[in-house]
Amino acid sequence: MPARETVTAVLVKGASDQLAVETLAARLGHDLAAEGTVVAPIGGAHALARTARRLGPLGDGLRLLGLVDVGEEAVCRRGLAQAGVGEAADRDGLARLGFFVCERDLEDELLHAVGAGAHRKHRYGRLLAEAVDLDHVPVPLAGLLDRL
């Protein structure tokens, strides 16, 4: 029987985060579909445990990565533990599990990296990801993309 391919599920808060991750991944040369990676908006960290359990056991061809807003960091740690993904006592522990914390949220990270302000920031994830200098990708997003 052939070895089962690994699928990577990148869990993000919403559609804007999904578009930003997909856009920056493409700019950095990733072909997410060819790499077996899907970026899935789950609606926030409170849905993390339920989503992880629904996806199935890790190590059985499934790898989880994700981004979380700083305000949901503790919820993320609890959700990962409840789902059996792993224990994380702090932000470094989350990063070892493949989950990266954004100060405020991803759009604010991108706004800071681009060096510009914007209204209705949640509508501009893709545009911000297209505008950011690849040498200044926000740390949480760079950490996530390095794990792809």
PALUM-350381 format. One record per residue (C-alpha): z, x negated, y negated; residue number from 1; residue in one letter. Coordinates in steps of 0.001 Angstrom, whole numbers, plus 500000, padded with zeros to 6 digits. Layout:
// residues N
<pt z="Z" x="X" y="Y" zalo="NUM" rolum="A"/>
...
***
This chain:
// residues 148
<pt z="500000" x="500000" y="500000" zalo="1" rolum="M"/>
<pt z="499077" x="498552" y="496577" zalo="2" rolum="P"/>
<pt z="501867" x="497697" y="494148" zalo="3" rolum="A"/>
<pt z="502709" x="500472" y="491736" zalo="4" rolum="R"/>
<pt z="501696" x="499749" y="488149" zalo="5" rolum="E"/>
<pt z="504402" x="499634" y="485520" zalo="6" rolum="T"/>
<pt z="504301" x="502295" y="482840" zalo="7" rolum="V"/>
<pt z="506056" x="501591" y="479561" zalo="8" rolum="T"/>
<pt z="507398" x="504567" y="477627" zalo="9" rolum="A"/>
<pt z="508234" x="503809" y="474000" zalo="10" rolum="V"/>
<pt z="510612" x="506505" y="472786" zalo="11" rolum="L"/>
<pt z="510596" x="507211" y="469047" zalo="12" rolum="V"/>
<pt z="512068" x="509898" y="466824" zalo="13" rolum="K"/>
<pt z="508976" x="511728" y="465620" zalo="14" rolum="G"/>
<pt z="505222" x="511818" y="465133" zalo="15" rolum="A"/>
<pt z="505303" x="509562" y="462058" zalo="16" rolum="S"/>
<pt z="507112" x="506855" y="464048" zalo="17" rolum="D"/>
<pt z="504640" x="507321" y="466898" zalo="18" rolum="Q"/>
<pt z="501667" x="506778" y="464581" zalo="19" rolum="L"/>
<pt z="503296" x="503738" y="462968" zalo="20" rolum="A"/>
<pt z="504016" x="502075" y="466332" zalo="21" rolum="V"/>
<pt z="500546" x="502845" y="467685" zalo="22" rolum="E"/>
<pt z="498877" x="501584" y="464489" zalo="23" rolum="T"/>
<pt z="500810" x="498308" y="464320" zalo="24" rolum="L"/>
<pt z="500408" x="497729" y="468050" zalo="25" rolum="A"/>
<pt z="496627" x="498064" y="467670" zalo="26" rolum="A"/>
<pt z="496641" x="495738" y="464638" zalo="27" rolum="R"/>
<pt z="498490" x="493163" y="466734" zalo="28" rolum="L"/>
<pt z="495886" x="493371" y="469499" zalo="29" rolum="G"/>
<pt z="497601" x="495720" y="471953" zalo="30" rolum="H"/>
<pt z="495505" x="498249" y="473848" zalo="31" rolum="D"/>
<pt z="498369" x="500578" y="474702" zalo="32" rolum="L"/>
<pt z="496401" x="502724" y="477143" zalo="33" rolum="A"/>
<pt z="495086" x="499693" y="479027" zalo="34" rolum="A"/>
<pt z="498605" x="498216" y="479085" zalo="35" rolum="E"/>
<pt z="500036" x="501402" y="480573" zalo="36" rolum="G"/>
<pt z="502067" x="502170" y="477460" zalo="37" rolum="T"/>
<pt z="502678" x="505561" y="475917" zalo="38" rolum="V"/>
<pt z="504536" x="506152" y="472645" zalo="39" rolum="V"/>
<pt z="506433" x="509431" y="472840" zalo="40" rolum="A"/>
<pt z="508217" x="511242" y="470008" zalo="41" rolum="P"/>
<pt z="511401" x="512786" y="471427" zalo="42" rolum="I"/>
<pt z="512975" x="514322" y="468324" zalo="43" rolum="G"/>
<pt z="515864" x="511877" y="467926" zalo="44" rolum="G"/>
<pt z="518525" x="510007" y="469845" zalo="45" rolum="A"/>
<pt z="520255" x="513185" y="471012" zalo="46" rolum="H"/>
<pt z="517285" x="513784" y="473321" zalo="47" rolum="A"/>
<pt z="517355" x="510252" y="474729" zalo="48" rolum="L"/>
<pt z="519486" x="510786" y="477854" zalo="49" rolum="A"/>
<pt z="517633" x="513967" y="478817" zalo="50" rolum="R"/>
<pt z="514235" x="512330" y="478254" zalo="51" rolum="T"/>
<pt z="515140" x="509178" y="480198" zalo="52" rolum="A"/>
<pt z="516423" x="511217" y="483162" zalo="53" rolum="R"/>
<pt z="513304" x="513396" y="483119" zalo="54" rolum="R"/>
<pt z="511026" x="510333" y="483175" zalo="55" rolum="L"/>
<pt z="512648" x="508997" y="486335" zalo="56" rolum="G"/>
<pt z="514422" x="505879" y="487524" zalo="57" rolum="P"/>
<pt z="513811" x="502564" y="485812" zalo="58" rolum="L"/>
<pt z="512500" x="499747" y="487946" zalo="59" rolum="G"/>
<pt z="510388" x="502201" y="489933" zalo="60" rolum="D"/>
<pt z="507290" x="501487" y="487881" zalo="61" rolum="G"/>
<pt z="508916" x="502647" y="484636" zalo="62" rolum="L"/>
<pt z="510103" x="500625" y="481666" zalo="63" rolum="R"/>
<pt z="511733" x="502199" y="478599" zalo="64" rolum="L"/>
<pt z="511657" x="500834" y="475067" zalo="65" rolum="L"/>
<pt z="512476" x="502538" y="471818" zalo="66" rolum="G"/>
<pt z="513370" x="502660" y="468161" zalo="67" rolum="L"/>
<pt z="516429" x="504375" y="466760" zalo="68" rolum="V"/>
<pt z="517647" x="505035" y="463224" zalo="69" rolum="D"/>
<pt z="520927" x="503372" y="462254" zalo="70" rolum="V"/>
<pt z="522632" x="506769" y="461938" zalo="71" rolum="G"/>
<pt z="521887" x="507490" y="465597" zalo="72" rolum="E"/>
<pt z="522822" x="504079" y="466984" zalo="73" rolum="E"/>
<pt z="526030" x="505249" y="468712" zalo="74" rolum="A"/>
<pt z="524273" x="508312" y="470121" zalo="75" rolum="V"/>
<pt z="521557" x="506031" y="471501" zalo="76" rolum="C"/>
<pt z="524108" x="503778" y="473216" zalo="77" rolum="R"/>
<pt z="525810" x="506783" y="474835" zalo="78" rolum="R"/>
<pt z="522490" x="508316" y="475866" zalo="79" rolum="G"/>
<pt z="521262" x="505126" y="477519" zalo="80" rolum="L"/>
<pt z="524537" x="504820" y="479431" zalo="81" rolum="A"/>
<pt z="524459" x="508496" y="480498" zalo="82" rolum="Q"/>
<pt z="520886" x="508130" y="481728" zalo="83" rolum="A"/>
<pt z="521762" x="505035" y="483746" zalo="84" rolum="G"/>
<pt z="519546" x="502763" y="481668" zalo="85" rolum="V"/>
<pt z="522400" x="500402" y="480817" zalo="86" rolum="G"/>
<pt z="525466" x="499759" y="478715" zalo="87" rolum="E"/>
<pt z="525175" x="498410" y="475182" zalo="88" rolum="A"/>
<pt z="528323" x="497584" y="473230" zalo="89" rolum="A"/>
<pt z="526439" x="496680" y="470061" zalo="90" rolum="D"/>
<pt z="523037" x="496275" y="468426" zalo="91" rolum="R"/>
<pt z="522297" x="493084" y="470374" zalo="92" rolum="D"/>
<pt z="523045" x="494965" y="473582" zalo="93" rolum="G"/>
<pt z="520606" x="497685" y="472573" zalo="94" rolum="L"/>
<pt z="517935" x="495051" y="471899" zalo="95" rolum="A"/>
<pt z="518494" x="493554" y="475367" zalo="96" rolum="R"/>
<pt z="517834" x="497034" y="476773" zalo="97" rolum="L"/>
<pt z="514643" x="497248" y="474680" zalo="98" rolum="G"/>
<pt z="515940" x="499574" y="471947" zalo="99" rolum="F"/>
<pt z="515772" x="498419" y="468338" zalo="100" rolum="F"/>
<pt z="517709" x="499792" y="465351" zalo="101" rolum="V"/>
<pt z="516022" x="500578" y="462034" zalo="102" rolum="C"/>
<pt z="518109" x="500477" y="458866" zalo="103" rolum="E"/>
<pt z="517872" x="504033" y="457602" zalo="104" rolum="R"/>
<pt z="514619" x="504792" y="459444" zalo="105" rolum="D"/>
<pt z="511262" x="503260" y="460379" zalo="106" rolum="L"/>
<pt z="509475" x="504440" y="457254" zalo="107" rolum="E"/>
<pt z="512094" x="502761" y="455052" zalo="108" rolum="D"/>
<pt z="511677" x="499555" y="457069" zalo="109" rolum="E"/>
<pt z="507923" x="499712" y="456483" zalo="110" rolum="L"/>
<pt z="508316" x="500573" y="452785" zalo="111" rolum="L"/>
<pt z="510526" x="497533" y="452376" zalo="112" rolum="H"/>
<pt z="508026" x="495322" y="454247" zalo="113" rolum="A"/>
<pt z="505085" x="496616" y="452212" zalo="114" rolum="V"/>
<pt z="507076" x="496242" y="448997" zalo="115" rolum="G"/>
<pt z="506236" x="499648" y="447602" zalo="116" rolum="A"/>
<pt z="507892" x="502994" y="447067" zalo="117" rolum="G"/>
<pt z="506469" x="506294" y="448182" zalo="118" rolum="A"/>
<pt z="507336" x="509967" y="448172" zalo="119" rolum="H"/>
<pt z="507004" x="512047" y="451323" zalo="120" rolum="R"/>
<pt z="507504" x="508851" y="453326" zalo="121" rolum="K"/>
<pt z="507529" x="510649" y="456669" zalo="122" rolum="H"/>
<pt z="503878" x="511549" y="456256" zalo="123" rolum="R"/>
<pt z="502820" x="507955" y="455752" zalo="124" rolum="Y"/>
<pt z="503866" x="506108" y="458904" zalo="125" rolum="G"/>
<pt z="500287" x="505229" y="459802" zalo="126" rolum="R"/>
<pt z="499323" x="504239" y="456254" zalo="127" rolum="L"/>
<pt z="502393" x="502044" y="455892" zalo="128" rolum="L"/>
<pt z="501707" x="500418" y="459261" zalo="129" rolum="A"/>
<pt z="498144" x="499724" y="458150" zalo="130" rolum="E"/>
<pt z="499349" x="498229" y="454860" zalo="131" rolum="A"/>
<pt z="502142" x="495956" y="456084" zalo="132" rolum="V"/>
<pt z="501361" x="492245" y="456225" zalo="133" rolum="D"/>
<pt z="501537" x="491244" y="459884" zalo="134" rolum="L"/>
<pt z="503735" x="488291" y="458895" zalo="135" rolum="D"/>
<pt z="506291" x="490760" y="457478" zalo="136" rolum="H"/>
<pt z="506563" x="493391" y="460221" zalo="137" rolum="V"/>
<pt z="510096" x="494852" y="460088" zalo="138" rolum="P"/>
<pt z="512480" x="493211" y="462553" zalo="139" rolum="V"/>
<pt z="513144" x="496301" y="464722" zalo="140" rolum="P"/>
<pt z="509451" x="497075" y="465014" zalo="141" rolum="L"/>
<pt z="508554" x="493435" y="465666" zalo="142" rolum="A"/>
<pt z="511209" x="493304" y="468392" zalo="143" rolum="G"/>
<pt z="509810" x="496422" y="470016" zalo="144" rolum="L"/>
<pt z="506211" x="495244" y="469847" zalo="145" rolum="L"/>
<pt z="507132" x="491821" y="471244" zalo="146" rolum="D"/>
<pt z="508433" x="493599" y="474350" zalo="147" rolum="R"/>
<pt z="505144" x="495417" y="475042" zalo="148" rolum="L"/>
***
